[in-house]
Amino acid sequence: MPPGSPRPKNWLVESILVTLFCCLPFGIVAIINAASVNTKYDAGDYAGAQEASAQAGKWVKYGLYAAIAQVALGIILSVMGVFGGMMSGLAS
């Protein structure tokens, strides 16, 4: 571990929030990686802690992007259904 190196961000809170509110599978992977950041850092494996932090951050972002895409798709499909219903009402 480099002398005076700061502890990498562990992403644990974000991982839990993504698991609860966004995307369960990505959140679980993020929690597993986030939980290993502090353990690796305390064991002196600074490179491993940085890698686990990067992996946790990646999976948190994937979960967030998946939730945004899911909401956007739901809105698009709802709007298409409303306009489709309006158009079929005009055609009859």
Secondary structure as UniProt FT lines:
FT   TURN            3..4
FT   HELIX           12..21
FT   HELIX           24..42
FT   TURN            43..44
FT   HELIX           46..91
//
